Amino acid sequence: MDIKAKINELVSKITGDDGLLAKFKKDPKGTVQSVAGELPDDAIDGVIAAIKAKIGDNSAIGGLLDKAKGLFDKD
């Protein structure tokens, strides 16, 4: 199985459908499993991380940045 091709296919599907994109943001693992079909269990987390990187979903990093900004905000 060509994982890179599968990731590109999933990115196209997810970004092409607003409902699917919203579902992916709420439940990435469930969305990938329902859209991708058969993926090896040990590859799912890597595929999810790659998809998030390609669609610009840096929610984990964003949370850390928000906390860091709070340290420097002086009200």
Distance bins in CASP14 RR format, pairs under 12 A and 6 or more apart:
PFRMAT RR
TARGET T0000
AUTHOR 0000-0000-0000
RMODE 2
METHOD distances of the structure
MODEL  1
1 7 0 0 0 0 0 1 0 0 0 0 0
1 9 0 0 0 0 0 1 0 0 0 0 0
1 36 0 0 0 0 0 1 0 0 0 0 0
1 37 0 0 0 0 0 1 0 0 0 0 0
1 38 0 0 0 0 1 0 0 0 0 0 0
1 39 1 0 0 1 0 0 0 0 0 0 0
1 40 1 0 0 1 0 0 0 0 0 0 0
1 43 0 0 0 0 1 0 0 0 0 0 0
1 47 0 0 0 0 0 1 0 0 0 0 0
2 8 0 0 0 0 1 0 0 0 0 0 0
2 9 0 0 0 0 1 0 0 0 0 0 0
2 43 0 0 0 0 0 1 0 0 0 0 0
2 47 0 0 0 0 0 1 0 0 0 0 0
3 9 0 0 0 0 0 1 0 0 0 0 0
3 10 0 0 0 0 0 1 0 0 0 0 0
3 36 0 0 0 0 0 1 0 0 0 0 0
3 39 0 0 0 0 1 0 0 0 0 0 0
3 40 0 0 0 0 1 0 0 0 0 0 0
3 42 0 0 0 0 0 1 0 0 0 0 0
3 43 1 0 0 1 0 0 0 0 0 0 0
3 44 0 0 0 0 0 1 0 0 0 0 0
3 46 0 0 0 0 1 0 0 0 0 0 0
3 47 1 0 0 1 0 0 0 0 0 0 0
3 49 0 0 0 0 0 1 0 0 0 0 0
3 50 0 0 0 0 1 0 0 0 0 0 0
3 51 0 0 0 0 0 1 0 0 0 0 0
4 10 0 0 0 0 0 1 0 0 0 0 0
4 11 0 0 0 0 0 1 0 0 0 0 0
4 43 0 0 0 0 0 1 0 0 0 0 0
4 46 0 0 0 0 0 1 0 0 0 0 0
4 47 0 0 0 0 0 1 0 0 0 0 0
4 50 0 0 0 0 1 0 0 0 0 0 0
4 51 0 0 0 0 0 1 0 0 0 0 0
4 54 0 0 0 0 0 1 0 0 0 0 0
5 11 0 0 0 0 0 1 0 0 0 0 0
5 12 0 0 0 0 0 1 0 0 0 0 0
5 36 0 0 0 0 0 1 0 0 0 0 0
5 47 0 0 0 0 0 1 0 0 0 0 0
5 50 0 0 0 0 0 1 0 0 0 0 0
6 12 0 0 0 0 0 1 0 0 0 0 0
6 13 0 0 0 0 0 1 0 0 0 0 0
6 32 0 0 0 0 1 0 0 0 0 0 0
6 35 0 0 0 0 0 1 0 0 0 0 0
6 36 1 0 0 1 0 0 0 0 0 0 0
6 37 0 0 0 0 1 0 0 0 0 0 0
6 38 0 0 0 0 0 1 0 0 0 0 0
6 39 1 0 0 1 0 0 0 0 0 0 0
6 40 0 0 0 0 0 1 0 0 0 0 0
6 43 0 0 0 0 1 0 0 0 0 0 0
6 44 0 0 0 0 0 1 0 0 0 0 0
6 46 0 0 0 0 0 1 0 0 0 0 0
6 47 1 0 0 1 0 0 0 0 0 0 0
6 48 0 0 0 0 0 1 0 0 0 0 0
6 50 0 0 0 0 1 0 0 0 0 0 0
6 51 0 0 0 0 1 0 0 0 0 0 0
7 13 0 0 0 0 0 1 0 0 0 0 0
7 14 0 0 0 0 0 1 0 0 0 0 0
7 32 0 0 0 0 1 0 0 0 0 0 0
7 35 0 0 0 0 0 1 0 0 0 0 0
7 36 0 0 0 0 1 0 0 0 0 0 0
7 39 0 0 0 0 0 1 0 0 0 0 0
7 43 0 0 0 0 1 0 0 0 0 0 0
7 44 0 0 0 0 0 1 0 0 0 0 0
7 46 0 0 0 0 1 0 0 0 0 0 0
7 47 1 0 1 0 0 0 0 0 0 0 0
7 48 0 0 0 0 1 0 0 0 0 0 0
7 49 0 0 0 0 1 0 0 0 0 0 0
7 50 1 0 1 0 0 0 0 0 0 0 0
7 51 1 0 0 1 0 0 0 0 0 0 0
7 52 0 0 0 0 0 1 0 0 0 0 0
7 53 0 0 0 0 1 0 0 0 0 0 0
7 54 1 0 0 1 0 0 0 0 0 0 0
7 55 0 0 0 0 0 1 0 0 0 0 0
8 14 0 0 0 0 0 1 0 0 0 0 0
8 15 0 0 0 0 0 1 0 0 0 0 0
8 36 0 0 0 0 0 1 0 0 0 0 0
8 47 0 0 0 0 0 1 0 0 0 0 0
8 50 0 0 0 0 1 0 0 0 0 0 0
8 51 0 0 0 0 1 0 0 0 0 0 0
8 54 0 0 0 0 1 0 0 0 0 0 0
8 55 0 0 0 0 0 1 0 0 0 0 0
9 15 0 0 0 0 0 1 0 0 0 0 0
9 16 0 0 0 0 0 1 0 0 0 0 0
9 32 0 0 0 0 0 1 0 0 0 0 0
9 35 0 0 0 0 1 0 0 0 0 0 0
9 36 0 0 0 0 1 0 0 0 0 0 0
9 37 0 0 0 0 0 1 0 0 0 0 0
9 39 0 0 0 0 0 1 0 0 0 0 0
9 47 0 0 0 0 0 1 0 0 0 0 0
9 50 0 0 0 0 0 1 0 0 0 0 0
9 51 0 0 0 0 0 1 0 0 0 0 0
9 54 0 0 0 0 0 1 0 0 0 0 0
10 16 0 0 0 0 0 1 0 0 0 0 0
10 17 0 0 0 0 0 1 0 0 0 0 0
10 20 0 0 0 0 1 0 0 0 0 0 0
10 21 0 0 0 0 0 1 0 0 0 0 0
10 24 0 0 0 0 1 0 0 0 0 0 0
10 28 0 0 0 0 0 1 0 0 0 0 0
10 30 0 0 0 0 0 1 0 0 0 0 0
10 31 0 0 0 0 1 0 0 0 0 0 0
10 32 1 0 0 1 0 0 0 0 0 0 0
10 33 0 0 0 0 0 1 0 0 0 0 0
10 34 0 0 0 0 0 1 0 0 0 0 0
10 35 1 0 0 1 0 0 0 0 0 0 0
10 36 1 0 1 0 0 0 0 0 0 0 0
10 37 0 0 0 0 0 1 0 0 0 0 0
10 39 0 0 0 0 1 0 0 0 0 0 0
10 43 0 0 0 0 0 1 0 0 0 0 0
10 44 0 0 0 0 0 1 0 0 0 0 0
10 46 0 0 0 0 0 1 0 0 0 0 0
10 47 1 0 0 1 0 0 0 0 0 0 0
10 48 0 0 0 0 1 0 0 0 0 0 0
10 50 0 0 0 0 1 0 0 0 0 0 0
10 51 1 0 1 0 0 0 0 0 0 0 0
10 52 0 0 0 0 0 1 0 0 0 0 0
10 54 0 0 0 0 1 0 0 0 0 0 0
10 55 0 0 0 0 1 0 0 0 0 0 0
11 17 0 0 0 0 0 1 0 0 0 0 0
11 20 0 0 0 0 0 1 0 0 0 0 0
11 21 0 0 0 0 0 1 0 0 0 0 0
11 24 0 0 0 0 0 1 0 0 0 0 0
11 32 0 0 0 0 0 1 0 0 0 0 0
11 35 0 0 0 0 0 1 0 0 0 0 0
11 36 0 0 0 0 0 1 0 0 0 0 0
11 47 0 0 0 0 0 1 0 0 0 0 0
11 48 0 0 0 0 0 1 0 0 0 0 0
11 50 0 0 0 0 1 0 0 0 0 0 0
11 51 1 0 1 0 0 0 0 0 0 0 0
11 52 0 0 0 0 1 0 0 0 0 0 0
11 53 0 0 0 0 1 0 0 0 0 0 0
11 54 1 0 1 0 0 0 0 0 0 0 0
11 55 1 0 0 1 0 0 0 0 0 0 0
11 56 0 0 0 0 0 1 0 0 0 0 0
11 57 0 0 0 0 0 1 0 0 0 0 0
12 20 0 0 0 0 0 1 0 0 0 0 0
12 21 0 0 0 0 0 1 0 0 0 0 0
12 35 0 0 0 0 0 1 0 0 0 0 0
12 51 0 0 0 0 0 1 0 0 0 0 0
12 54 0 0 0 0 1 0 0 0 0 0 0
12 55 0 0 0 0 0 1 0 0 0 0 0
13 19 0 0 0 0 0 1 0 0 0 0 0
13 20 1 0 0 1 0 0 0 0 0 0 0
13 21 0 0 0 0 1 0 0 0 0 0 0
13 23 0 0 0 0 0 1 0 0 0 0 0
13 24 0 0 0 0 1 0 0 0 0 0 0
13 31 0 0 0 0 1 0 0 0 0 0 0
13 32 0 0 0 0 0 1 0 0 0 0 0
13 34 0 0 0 0 0 1 0 0 0 0 0
13 35 1 0 1 0 0 0 0 0 0 0 0
13 36 0 0 0 0 1 0 0 0 0 0 0
13 37 0 0 0 0 0 1 0 0 0 0 0
13 51 0 0 0 0 1 0 0 0 0 0 0
13 55 0 0 0 0 0 1 0 0 0 0 0
14 20 1 0 1 0 0 0 0 0 0 0 0
14 21 1 0 1 0 0 0 0 0 0 0 0
14 22 0 0 0 0 1 0 0 0 0 0 0
14 23 0 0 0 0 1 0 0 0 0 0 0
14 24 1 0 1 0 0 0 0 0 0 0 0
14 25 0 0 0 0 1 0 0 0 0 0 0
14 28 0 0 0 0 1 0 0 0 0 0 0
14 30 0 0 0 0 0 1 0 0 0 0 0
14 31 1 0 0 1 0 0 0 0 0 0 0
14 32 0 0 0 0 1 0 0 0 0 0 0
14 34 0 0 0 0 0 1 0 0 0 0 0
14 35 1 0 0 1 0 0 0 0 0 0 0
14 36 0 0 0 0 0 1 0 0 0 0 0
14 47 0 0 0 0 0 1 0 0 0 0 0
14 48 0 0 0 0 0 1 0 0 0 0 0
14 50 0 0 0 0 0 1 0 0 0 0 0
14 51 1 0 0 1 0 0 0 0 0 0 0
14 52 0 0 0 0 0 1 0 0 0 0 0
14 54 0 0 0 0 1 0 0 0 0 0 0
14 55 1 0 0 1 0 0 0 0 0 0 0
14 56 0 0 0 0 0 1 0 0 0 0 0
14 57 0 0 0 0 1 0 0 0 0 0 0
15 21 1 0 0 1 0 0 0 0 0 0 0
15 22 0 0 0 0 0 1 0 0 0 0 0
15 24 0 0 0 0 1 0 0 0 0 0 0
15 25 0 0 0 0 0 1 0 0 0 0 0
15 35 0 0 0 0 0 1 0 0 0 0 0
15 51 0 0 0 0 1 0 0 0 0 0 0
15 52 0 0 0 0 0 1 0 0 0 0 0
15 54 0 0 0 0 1 0 0 0 0 0 0
15 55 1 0 1 0 0 0 0 0 0 0 0
15 56 0 0 0 0 1 0 0 0 0 0 0
15 57 0 0 0 0 0 1 0 0 0 0 0
16 22 0 0 0 0 0 1 0 0 0 0 0
16 24 0 0 0 0 0 1 0 0 0 0 0
16 35 0 0 0 0 0 1 0 0 0 0 0
16 55 0 0 0 0 0 1 0 0 0 0 0
17 23 0 0 0 0 1 0 0 0 0 0 0
17 24 0 0 0 0 1 0 0 0 0 0 0
17 31 0 0 0 0 0 1 0 0 0 0 0
17 35 0 0 0 0 1 0 0 0 0 0 0
18 24 0 0 0 0 0 1 0 0 0 0 0
18 25 0 0 0 0 0 1 0 0 0 0 0
19 25 0 0 0 0 1 0 0 0 0 0 0
19 26 0 0 0 0 0 1 0 0 0 0 0
19 27 0 0 0 0 0 1 0 0 0 0 0
19 31 0 0 0 0 1 0 0 0 0 0 0
19 35 0 0 0 0 0 1 0 0 0 0 0
20 26 0 0 0 0 0 1 0 0 0 0 0
20 27 0 0 0 0 0 1 0 0 0 0 0
20 28 0 0 0 0 0 1 0 0 0 0 0
20 30 0 0 0 0 0 1 0 0 0 0 0
20 31 1 0 0 1 0 0 0 0 0 0 0
20 32 0 0 0 0 0 1 0 0 0 0 0
20 34 0 0 0 0 1 0 0 0 0 0 0
20 35 1 0 0 1 0 0 0 0 0 0 0
20 36 0 0 0 0 0 1 0 0 0 0 0
20 51 0 0 0 0 0 1 0 0 0 0 0
20 55 0 0 0 0 0 1 0 0 0 0 0
21 27 0 0 0 0 0 1 0 0 0 0 0
21 28 0 0 0 0 0 1 0 0 0 0 0
21 31 0 0 0 0 1 0 0 0 0 0 0
21 35 0 0 0 0 0 1 0 0 0 0 0
21 51 0 0 0 0 0 1 0 0 0 0 0
21 52 0 0 0 0 0 1 0 0 0 0 0
21 55 1 0 0 1 0 0 0 0 0 0 0
21 56 0 0 0 0 0 1 0 0 0 0 0
21 57 0 0 0 0 1 0 0 0 0 0 0
22 28 0 0 0 0 0 1 0 0 0 0 0
22 31 0 0 0 0 1 0 0 0 0 0 0
22 57 0 0 0 0 0 1 0 0 0 0 0
23 29 0 0 0 0 0 1 0 0 0 0 0
23 30 0 0 0 0 1 0 0 0 0 0 0
23 31 1 0 1 0 0 0 0 0 0 0 0
23 32 0 0 0 0 0 1 0 0 0 0 0
23 33 0 0 0 0 0 1 0 0 0 0 0
23 34 0 0 0 0 1 0 0 0 0 0 0
23 35 0 0 0 0 1 0 0 0 0 0 0
24 30 0 0 0 0 1 0 0 0 0 0 0
24 31 1 0 1 0 0 0 0 0 0 0 0
24 32 1 0 0 1 0 0 0 0 0 0 0
24 33 0 0 0 0 0 1 0 0 0 0 0
24 34 0 0 0 0 0 1 0 0 0 0 0
24 35 0 0 0 0 1 0 0 0 0 0 0
24 36 0 0 0 0 0 1 0 0 0 0 0
24 47 0 0 0 0 0 1 0 0 0 0 0
24 48 0 0 0 0 1 0 0 0 0 0 0
24 51 1 0 0 1 0 0 0 0 0 0 0
24 52 0 0 0 0 1 0 0 0 0 0 0
24 54 0 0 0 0 0 1 0 0 0 0 0
24 55 0 0 0 0 1 0 0 0 0 0 0
24 56 0 0 0 0 0 1 0 0 0 0 0
24 57 0 0 0 0 1 0 0 0 0 0 0
24 59 0 0 0 0 0 1 0 0 0 0 0
25 31 0 0 0 0 1 0 0 0 0 0 0
25 48 0 0 0 0 0 1 0 0 0 0 0
25 51 0 0 0 0 0 1 0 0 0 0 0
25 52 0 0 0 0 1 0 0 0 0 0 0
25 55 0 0 0 0 1 0 0 0 0 0 0
25 56 0 0 0 0 0 1 0 0 0 0 0
25 57 1 0 0 1 0 0 0 0 0 0 0
25 58 0 0 0 0 0 1 0 0 0 0 0
25 59 1 0 0 1 0 0 0 0 0 0 0
26 57 0 0 0 0 0 1 0 0 0 0 0
26 59 0 0 0 0 0 1 0 0 0 0 0
27 33 0 0 0 0 1 0 0 0 0 0 0
27 34 0 0 0 0 1 0 0 0 0 0 0
27 35 0 0 0 0 0 1 0 0 0 0 0
27 48 0 0 0 0 0 1 0 0 0 0 0
28 34 0 0 0 0 0 1 0 0 0 0 0
28 35 0 0 0 0 0 1 0 0 0 0 0
28 36 0 0 0 0 0 1 0 0 0 0 0
28 44 0 0 0 0 1 0 0 0 0 0 0
28 45 0 0 0 0 1 0 0 0 0 0 0
28 46 0 0 0 0 0 1 0 0 0 0 0
28 47 0 0 0 0 1 0 0 0 0 0 0
28 48 1 0 1 0 0 0 0 0 0 0 0
28 49 0 0 0 0 1 0 0 0 0 0 0
28 50 0 0 0 0 0 1 0 0 0 0 0
28 51 1 0 0 1 0 0 0 0 0 0 0
28 52 1 0 0 1 0 0 0 0 0 0 0
28 55 0 0 0 0 0 1 0 0 0 0 0
28 57 0 0 0 0 1 0 0 0 0 0 0
28 59 0 0 0 0 0 1 0 0 0 0 0
28 60 0 0 0 0 0 1 0 0 0 0 0
29 35 0 0 0 0 0 1 0 0 0 0 0
29 36 0 0 0 0 0 1 0 0 0 0 0
29 39 0 0 0 0 0 1 0 0 0 0 0
29 41 0 0 0 0 0 1 0 0 0 0 0
29 43 0 0 0 0 0 1 0 0 0 0 0
29 44 1 0 0 1 0 0 0 0 0 0 0
29 45 0 0 0 0 1 0 0 0 0 0 0
29 46 0 0 0 0 0 1 0 0 0 0 0
29 47 0 0 0 0 1 0 0 0 0 0 0
29 48 1 0 0 1 0 0 0 0 0 0 0
29 49 0 0 0 0 0 1 0 0 0 0 0
29 51 0 0 0 0 0 1 0 0 0 0 0
29 52 0 0 0 0 0 1 0 0 0 0 0
30 36 0 0 0 0 1 0 0 0 0 0 0
30 37 0 0 0 0 0 1 0 0 0 0 0
30 39 0 0 0 0 0 1 0 0 0 0 0
30 44 0 0 0 0 1 0 0 0 0 0 0
30 47 0 0 0 0 0 1 0 0 0 0 0
30 48 0 0 0 0 1 0 0 0 0 0 0
31 37 0 0 0 0 0 1 0 0 0 0 0
31 39 0 0 0 0 0 1 0 0 0 0 0
31 44 0 0 0 0 0 1 0 0 0 0 0
31 47 0 0 0 0 0 1 0 0 0 0 0
31 48 0 0 0 0 1 0 0 0 0 0 0
31 51 0 0 0 0 1 0 0 0 0 0 0
31 52 0 0 0 0 0 1 0 0 0 0 0
31 55 0 0 0 0 0 1 0 0 0 0 0
31 57 0 0 0 0 0 1 0 0 0 0 0
32 38 0 0 0 0 0 1 0 0 0 0 0
32 39 1 0 0 1 0 0 0 0 0 0 0
32 41 0 0 0 0 0 1 0 0 0 0 0
32 43 0 0 0 0 1 0 0 0 0 0 0
32 44 1 0 0 1 0 0 0 0 0 0 0
32 45 0 0 0 0 1 0 0 0 0 0 0
32 46 0 0 0 0 1 0 0 0 0 0 0
32 47 1 0 0 1 0 0 0 0 0 0 0
32 48 1 0 1 0 0 0 0 0 0 0 0
32 49 0 0 0 0 0 1 0 0 0 0 0
32 50 0 0 0 0 0 1 0 0 0 0 0
32 51 1 0 0 1 0 0 0 0 0 0 0
32 52 0 0 0 0 0 1 0 0 0 0 0
33 39 1 0 0 1 0 0 0 0 0 0 0
33 40 0 0 0 0 0 1 0 0 0 0 0
33 41 0 0 0 0 1 0 0 0 0 0 0
33 43 0 0 0 0 0 1 0 0 0 0 0
33 44 1 0 0 1 0 0 0 0 0 0 0
33 45 0 0 0 0 0 1 0 0 0 0 0
33 47 0 0 0 0 1 0 0 0 0 0 0
33 48 0 0 0 0 1 0 0 0 0 0 0
34 44 0 0 0 0 0 1 0 0 0 0 0
35 44 0 0 0 0 0 1 0 0 0 0 0
35 47 0 0 0 0 0 1 0 0 0 0 0
35 48 0 0 0 0 0 1 0 0 0 0 0
35 51 0 0 0 0 0 1 0 0 0 0 0
36 43 0 0 0 0 1 0 0 0 0 0 0
36 44 0 0 0 0 1 0 0 0 0 0 0
36 46 0 0 0 0 0 1 0 0 0 0 0
36 47 1 0 0 1 0 0 0 0 0 0 0
36 48 0 0 0 0 0 1 0 0 0 0 0
36 50 0 0 0 0 0 1 0 0 0 0 0
36 51 0 0 0 0 1 0 0 0 0 0 0
37 43 0 0 0 0 0 1 0 0 0 0 0
37 44 0 0 0 0 0 1 0 0 0 0 0
37 47 0 0 0 0 0 1 0 0 0 0 0
38 44 0 0 0 0 0 1 0 0 0 0 0
39 45 0 0 0 0 0 1 0 0 0 0 0
39 46 0 0 0 0 1 0 0 0 0 0 0
39 47 1 0 0 1 0 0 0 0 0 0 0
39 48 0 0 0 0 1 0 0 0 0 0 0
39 50 0 0 0 0 0 1 0 0 0 0 0
39 51 0 0 0 0 0 1 0 0 0 0 0
40 46 0 0 0 0 0 1 0 0 0 0 0
40 47 0 0 0 0 1 0 0 0 0 0 0
41 47 0 0 0 0 0 1 0 0 0 0 0
43 49 0 0 0 0 0 1 0 0 0 0 0
43 50 0 0 0 0 1 0 0 0 0 0 0
43 51 0 0 0 0 0 1 0 0 0 0 0
44 50 0 0 0 0 0 1 0 0 0 0 0
44 51 0 0 0 0 0 1 0 0 0 0 0
45 51 0 0 0 0 0 1 0 0 0 0 0
45 52 0 0 0 0 0 1 0 0 0 0 0
46 52 0 0 0 0 1 0 0 0 0 0 0
46 53 0 0 0 0 1 0 0 0 0 0 0
46 54 0 0 0 0 0 1 0 0 0 0 0
47 53 0 0 0 0 0 1 0 0 0 0 0
47 54 0 0 0 0 0 1 0 0 0 0 0
48 54 0 0 0 0 0 1 0 0 0 0 0
48 55 0 0 0 0 0 1 0 0 0 0 0
48 57 0 0 0 0 1 0 0 0 0 0 0
48 60 0 0 0 0 0 1 0 0 0 0 0
49 55 0 0 0 0 0 1 0 0 0 0 0
49 56 0 0 0 0 0 1 0 0 0 0 0
49 57 0 0 0 0 1 0 0 0 0 0 0
49 58 0 0 0 0 0 1 0 0 0 0 0
49 60 0 0 0 0 0 1 0 0 0 0 0
50 56 0 0 0 0 0 1 0 0 0 0 0
50 57 0 0 0 0 0 1 0 0 0 0 0
51 57 1 0 0 1 0 0 0 0 0 0 0
52 58 1 0 0 1 0 0 0 0 0 0 0
52 59 1 0 0 1 0 0 0 0 0 0 0
52 60 0 0 0 0 1 0 0 0 0 0 0
52 61 0 0 0 0 0 1 0 0 0 0 0
53 59 0 0 0 0 0 1 0 0 0 0 0
53 60 0 0 0 0 0 1 0 0 0 0 0
53 61 0 0 0 0 0 1 0 0 0 0 0
56 62 0 0 0 0 0 1 0 0 0 0 0
58 64 0 0 0 0 1 0 0 0 0 0 0
58 65 0 0 0 0 1 0 0 0 0 0 0
58 66 0 0 0 0 0 1 0 0 0 0 0
59 65 0 0 0 0 0 1 0 0 0 0 0
59 66 0 0 0 0 0 1 0 0 0 0 0
60 66 0 0 0 0 0 1 0 0 0 0 0
60 67 0 0 0 0 0 1 0 0 0 0 0
61 67 0 0 0 0 0 1 0 0 0 0 0
61 68 0 0 0 0 0 1 0 0 0 0 0
62 68 0 0 0 0 1 0 0 0 0 0 0
62 69 0 0 0 0 1 0 0 0 0 0 0
63 69 0 0 0 0 1 0 0 0 0 0 0
63 70 0 0 0 0 0 1 0 0 0 0 0
64 70 0 0 0 0 0 1 0 0 0 0 0
64 71 0 0 0 0 0 1 0 0 0 0 0
65 71 0 0 0 0 0 1 0 0 0 0 0
65 72 0 0 0 0 0 1 0 0 0 0 0
66 72 0 0 0 0 0 1 0 0 0 0 0
66 73 0 0 0 0 0 1 0 0 0 0 0
67 73 0 0 0 0 0 1 0 0 0 0 0
END
